[in-house]
């Protein structure tokens, strides 16, 4: 029996986009035992996932014991007798972990900083979506089937109950149009203007009789409250109040989500909610656009885009045109059109 390890210790969105790879592995090796290494902050992405036999946590951000933790994990991985490691994460540390753990087959991208430690290197194709790229690590996986593999999350009954309780407490009726807004991002140049989120929210409430719920992490809560205070109408703040899977359950109840280029986009796709995504300093061609054909992307063609794969803390050109030129009107029209399609 194959014992297969997948290593993805990056951010929430990256782990969500790795879930189709799990399905690909199980399709090719249905009897395999499948383990997954990730960081504690992303553990909930794989909670209740029936394809995963074991979740292994690696707290790589604990600086004071970084080397000790790494060696301890190497010993743990070596003791489990894995036959194959699939490493979509392109870091030297992830490659070194599998090499030092003496996993005989180690598969990763040629652009990885640790590619020299792999037994098989796969070309990192820039023209593909991240889901397709990850599936390309499976050499015998048919490329014409990649579009069938959506990201998946598994909220349980209690998660849906918490989401429903929040909506009920906020006075949301069953027939109300419900719009999620995710205005946050780690990077400033990936965040659309707060006042325009507020303006779009007010227009949707007035014109479409929609209810607005702001979603995001603990770090996004302050921004969501700031936007809510700029609104003329009342909104619902779920950011910072719900767990990851509770937020996924909440997003699944929405008609559409309006988001920057951040993890809520992929959460929405995984639970079947259409996305209107705003791009600033990054571009869809990097491969992290919402998967599927029900989604709308809003962006501006500019000489300076993209200015970095992860965004930046401030605009290098000092004009921030990529976000300043995206108007309230065009975003409102895009969201409204998705609501009308779902009626």
C-alpha positions in Angstrom: 0.0 0.0 0.0 1.2 3.5 -0.9 1.7 5.9 1.9 1.6 9.4 0.4 2.5 12.7 2.0 1.4 16.1 0.6 3.3 19.2 1.9 1.7 22.6 1.7 2.6 24.9 4.5 1.6 28.2 2.9 -1.5 30.3 3.4 -5.2 29.5 3.6 -5.9 30.0 -0.1 -3.0 27.8 -1.1 -4.2 24.9 1.0 -7.8 25.3 -0.3 -6.4 25.1 -3.8 -4.6 21.9 -2.9 -7.7 20.0 -2.0 -8.4 19.0 -5.7 -4.9 17.4 -5.6 -6.2 15.2 -2.8 -9.0 14.0 -5.0 -6.6 13.4 -7.9 -4.3 11.3 -5.7 -7.2 9.2 -4.4 -8.5 8.7 -8.0 -5.2 7.3 -9.1 -4.4 5.5 -5.8 -7.7 4.6 -4.1 -6.2 2.3 -1.6 -3.4 4.7 -0.5 -3.0 6.2 2.9 -2.9 10.0 2.5 -1.2 12.4 5.0 -0.9 16.2 4.7 1.5 18.6 6.4 0.3 22.2 7.0 0.7 25.0 9.5 -1.7 25.2 12.5 -3.4 28.3 11.1 -4.7 26.4 8.1 -5.6 23.1 9.8 -9.4 23.8 9.6 -9.2 23.7 5.8 -8.9 19.9 5.9 -11.2 19.3 8.9 -13.7 16.5 8.2 -12.1 15.9 4.7 -12.8 12.2 4.1 -9.8 11.9 1.7 -7.2 12.7 4.4 -6.1 10.0 6.7 -3.8 12.1 8.8 -3.1 15.8 9.3 0.5 16.6 10.5 1.1 20.1 11.9 4.3 22.0 11.4 4.5 25.3 13.4 7.3 26.8 11.3 6.7 30.3 12.6 7.9 29.5 16.1 11.3 31.2 15.7 12.7 30.4 19.1 12.5 26.6 18.4 12.6 26.6 14.6 15.5 24.2 14.1 14.5 21.9 16.9 10.9 21.7 15.6 12.2 21.0 12.1 14.4 18.1 13.2 11.6 16.7 15.3 9.3 16.7 12.4 11.9 15.1 10.2 12.2 12.2 12.7 8.4 11.9 12.9 8.0 11.8 9.1 10.9 9.3 8.7 9.2 7.0 11.2 6.0 6.8 9.3 7.5 5.1 6.3 6.1 7.2 3.5 6.7 5.9 0.0 6.0 9.1 -1.9 5.9 12.9 -1.2 4.1 15.4 -3.4 5.3 18.9 -2.7 3.3 21.7 -4.3 4.9 24.2 -1.8 7.9 25.7 -3.6 10.2 26.2 -0.6 13.6 24.8 0.3 12.4 23.9 3.7 9.5 21.7 2.4 11.9 19.9 0.0 14.5 19.4 2.7 12.0 18.0 5.1 11.0 15.2 2.7 14.7 14.6 1.6 15.9 14.3 5.2 13.0 12.1 6.1 14.3 9.7 3.4 11.0 9.5 1.4 12.1 7.6 -1.7 9.9 9.4 -4.2 9.8 13.2 -4.0 7.8 15.1 -6.6 7.7 18.9 -6.9 8.0 21.8 -9.3 11.2 22.8 -11.1 10.8 26.3 -9.8 11.0 25.2 -6.2 14.0 26.5 -4.2 14.7 22.8 -3.3 14.1 21.2 -6.7 17.6 19.7 -6.6 16.3 17.4 -3.8 13.4 16.0 -5.8 13.5 12.6 -7.6 11.1 14.0 -10.2 10.8 17.6 -11.2 7.6 18.9 -12.9 7.6 22.0 -15.1 5.9 24.9 -13.3 3.5 26.2 -16.0 2.7 29.9 -15.6 -0.3 29.7 -18.0 -2.3 27.3 -15.8 -4.6 27.8 -12.8 -3.1 26.7 -9.5 -5.5 23.8 -9.4 -4.3 22.6 -12.8 -0.7 23.2 -11.8 -1.0 21.1 -8.7 -2.7 18.3 -10.6 0.1 18.3 -13.1 2.3 16.9 -10.3 0.4 13.6 -10.9 2.2 12.4 -14.1 -0.5 9.9 -15.1 -3.5 12.2 -14.4 -5.5 13.0 -17.6 -5.3 16.7 -18.3 -8.8 16.8 -19.8 -10.3 15.9 -16.4 -8.6 18.7 -14.4 -11.6 21.0 -14.8 -13.8 18.6 -13.0 -11.8 18.9 -9.8 -13.2 21.7 -7.6 -11.8 22.8 -4.2 -13.7 21.4 -1.3 -14.5 22.3 2.3 -16.5 20.3 4.8 -18.5 22.5 7.2 -20.5 20.3 9.6 -24.0 20.7 11.0 -22.8 22.8 13.9 -21.0 25.2 11.5 -24.3 25.8 9.6 -26.2 26.2 12.8 -23.8 29.0 13.9 -24.1 30.7 10.6 -27.9 30.5 10.7 -28.0 31.8 14.2 -26.0 34.8 13.2 -28.3 35.6 10.3 -31.4 35.0 12.3 -30.2 37.3 15.1 -29.4 40.0 12.5 -33.0 39.8 11.2 -32.2 38.2 7.8 -35.2 36.5 6.3 -35.1 33.4 4.1 -36.0 35.3 0.9 -33.5 38.1 1.4 -30.7 38.6 -1.1 -27.5 38.1 0.9 -24.2 39.5 -0.2 -20.9 38.7 1.6 -18.1 41.2 1.4 -14.4 40.4 2.1 -12.5 43.7 2.1 -9.4 42.4 3.7 -5.9 41.2 2.5 -2.5 40.9 4.1 -1.2 43.2 1.3 -2.4 46.9 1.1 -2.1 47.0 -2.7 -4.6 44.1 -3.0 -7.3 46.0 -1.0 -9.9 48.0 -2.8 -10.9 51.3 -1.2 -12.9 51.0 2.0 -15.2 53.9 1.2 -16.2 52.2 -2.1 -17.0 48.9 -0.4 -19.3 51.0 1.8 -20.9 52.8 -1.2 -21.5 49.5 -3.1 -23.0 48.0 0.1 -25.4 51.0 0.4 -26.4 50.8 -3.3 -27.2 47.0 -3.0 -29.3 47.5 0.1 -31.3 50.3 -1.5 -31.6 49.0 -5.0 -31.6 45.2 -4.5 -33.0 45.0 -1.0 -29.9 43.0 -0.2 -28.5 42.3 3.3 -24.7 42.8 3.6 -22.5 40.6 5.8 -18.8 41.3 6.2 -16.5 38.3 6.5 -12.9 37.8 7.2 -10.3 36.9 9.9 -9.6 38.5 13.2 -7.2 40.8 11.5 -10.0 42.0 9.1 -12.5 42.8 11.9 -11.3 46.4 12.5 -11.4 47.2 8.7 -15.0 45.7 8.4 -16.2 47.8 11.3 -14.5 50.9 9.7 -16.4 50.3 6.4 -19.7 49.6 8.2 -19.4 52.9 10.0 -19.1 54.7 6.7 -22.4 53.2 5.4 -25.8 54.9 5.6 -27.5 51.5 6.0 -27.0 48.7 8.6 -24.7 45.8 7.9 -23.7 42.5 9.6 -20.2 42.0 10.9 -19.1 38.3 10.9 -15.4 39.0 10.6 -13.5 37.8 13.7 -16.6 36.2 15.2 -16.6 32.9 13.4 -14.3 30.0 12.8 -13.0 29.2 9.4 -15.6 26.5 8.6 -18.4 28.6 10.2 -17.4 31.4 7.8 -17.5 28.9 4.9 -21.0 27.8 6.0 -22.1 31.5 6.1 -20.6 32.2 2.7 -22.5 29.2 1.3 -25.8 30.9 2.4 -24.9 34.0 0.3 -26.0 34.8 -3.3 -22.6 36.2 -4.1 -19.3 37.3 -2.4 -17.5 40.5 -3.3 -13.8 40.1 -2.5 -10.3 41.2 -3.1 -7.7 38.7 -4.3 -7.6 36.7 -1.0 -8.7 33.4 0.6 -12.4 34.1 0.8 -12.5 33.8 -3.0 -11.5 30.2 -2.8 -13.7 29.5 0.2 -16.7 30.7 -1.8 -15.8 28.5 -4.8 -15.4 25.5 -2.5 -19.0 26.0 -1.1 -20.6 26.9 -4.4 -21.1 30.7 -4.1 -20.4 32.9 -7.1 -17.6 35.5 -6.8 -17.0 39.0 -7.9 -13.3 39.6 -7.4 -11.4 42.8 -7.5 -7.8 42.7 -8.7 -5.3 45.5 -7.9 -1.6 44.8 -8.0 -1.9 41.1 -8.8 -3.4 39.5 -11.9 -5.6 36.4 -12.7 -2.8 35.1 -14.9 -0.9 34.1 -11.8 -3.3 31.2 -11.5 -5.3 32.2 -8.4 -8.5 33.5 -9.9 -11.8 31.9 -8.8 -12.2 28.5 -10.4 -15.3 28.2 -12.7 -17.4 30.2 -15.1 -19.9 31.8 -12.8 -17.5 34.4 -11.5 -16.8 38.0 -12.5 -13.3 39.6 -12.4 -12.9 43.4 -12.3 -9.4 44.8 -13.1 -7.7 47.6 -15.0 -5.1 47.2 -17.7 -2.1 49.3 -16.7 1.6 49.5 -17.6 2.5 48.8 -14.0 0.4 45.7 -13.4 1.4 43.3 -11.9 3.8 44.8 -9.5 4.4 41.7 -7.5 3.0 38.2 -7.1 1.9 38.8 -3.5 1.1 42.5 -3.7 3.0 45.2 -1.8 2.5 47.4 1.3 2.2 50.5 -0.8 2.0 51.4 -4.5 5.5 51.5 -6.0 4.3 54.1 -8.6 2.6 56.2 -5.8 -0.7 56.6 -7.8 -2.5 53.3 -6.9 -4.4 53.5 -10.2 -5.1 49.8 -10.2 -7.6 50.3 -7.4 -8.4 54.0 -7.7 -9.7 53.5 -11.3 -12.2 50.7 -10.3 -15.4 52.6 -9.7 -18.3 52.1 -7.3 -20.7 51.9 -10.2 -19.0 49.1 -12.1 -18.6 47.0 -9.0 -22.2 47.6 -8.0 -23.4 46.6 -11.5 -21.3 43.4 -11.4 -22.6 42.3 -8.0 -26.2 43.2 -8.9 -26.0 41.2 -12.1 -24.9 38.0 -10.2 -27.8 38.5 -7.7 -30.3 38.8 -10.6 -28.9 35.6 -12.1 -29.5 33.7 -8.9 -33.1 34.9 -8.5 
